[in-house]
């Protein structure tokens, strides 16, 4: 197992990852979907209509309740579903949010492409 594979496995240990088929129900129940993909990916492949766009490099600052760069107030137990392109970077990002105190942060299995294949 490579170092990044170990890191990914560790990140996913504490995540209740979301299957794309479960996403509509979770969004209807109040979960927040955050698309962390770069703009070029969104332009090339499209966007989920209910996703909040926060690129990966600024994610923690935009959600940290104590940050001046925060763009939304989110309760620590609000389900936050992170979406990248294929479901790898999103796992690492969601694990970082859990460490910040967002206990219900997780990610979308397969990312945008996984959701698109189900839609």
ZAZALUM-802322 format. One line per 10 residues: their letters; for each residue y, z, x of C-alpha. Coordinates in steps of 0.02 Angstrom, whole numbers. Layout:
N
A> Y Z X; ...;
! end
This chain:
119
XXXXXXXXXX> 0 0 0; 170 -48 69; 315 76 77; 405 -7 -68; 245 -8 -171; 231 181 -141; 414 205 -188; 389 104 -348; 233 203 -395; 326 367 -365;
XXXXXXXXXX> 472 308 -471; 359 260 -615; 260 424 -615; 388 511 -725; 444 363 -830; 380 327 -1005; 403 140 -981; 444 34 -1134; 340 -115 -1186; 450 -260 -1246;
XXXXXXXXXX> 365 -251 -1417; 429 -71 -1436; 608 -115 -1390; 677 -159 -1565; 615 4 -1639; 688 105 -1496; 856 18 -1509; 858 50 -1698; 825 234 -1660; 977 246 -1547;
XXXXXXXXXX> 915 201 -1373; 1038 115 -1258; 982 -43 -1167; 1068 -72 -999; 1053 -239 -911; 1075 -212 -723; 1047 -394 -671; 1178 -486 -569; 1294 -603 -664; 1211 -757 -590;
XXXXXXXXXX> 1043 -707 -667; 1123 -675 -836; 1211 -843 -833; 1052 -934 -782; 928 -849 -897; 1030 -771 -1037; 1061 -596 -1102; 987 -478 -1230; 1113 -469 -1374; 1109 -279 -1381;
XXXXXXXXXX> 1118 -244 -1195; 1261 -156 -1111; 1298 -243 -946; 1311 -126 -796; 1260 -206 -632; 1142 -106 -521; 1266 -73 -382; 1380 29 -497; 1255 101 -622; 1262 284 -571;
XXXXXXXXXX> 1452 287 -564; 1469 207 -736; 1353 334 -818; 1393 494 -721; 1483 610 -842; 1592 675 -699; 1640 506 -627; 1812 432 -653; 1723 263 -660; 1617 317 -811;
XXXXXXXXXX> 1624 189 -952; 1525 280 -1087; 1484 459 -1135; 1296 480 -1149; 1205 640 -1191; 1076 685 -1057; 932 666 -1180; 985 496 -1248; 853 364 -1215; 923 242 -1087;
XXXXXXXXXX> 815 87 -1057; 855 -3 -896; 818 -189 -889; 814 -298 -733; 736 -470 -715; 552 -425 -698; 538 -235 -711; 541 -180 -530; 722 -136 -485; 739 -60 -658;
XXXXXXXXXX> 603 68 -620; 695 125 -464; 861 132 -559; 785 230 -704; 707 355 -583; 879 381 -506; 953 415 -678; 816 543 -713; 864 629 -550; 1045 632 -612;
XXXXXXXXXX> 991 727 -768; 962 586 -893; 792 650 -945; 749 506 -1063; 795 365 -943; 661 234 -921; 641 47 -899; 576 -107 -987; 405 -169 -931; 424 -347 -870;
XXXXXXXXX> 613 -339 -878; 717 -475 -959; 581 -604 -930; 451 -493 -1013; 564 -468 -1164; 603 -654 -1172; 418 -697 -1171; 392 -580 -1321; 544 -639 -1419;
! end
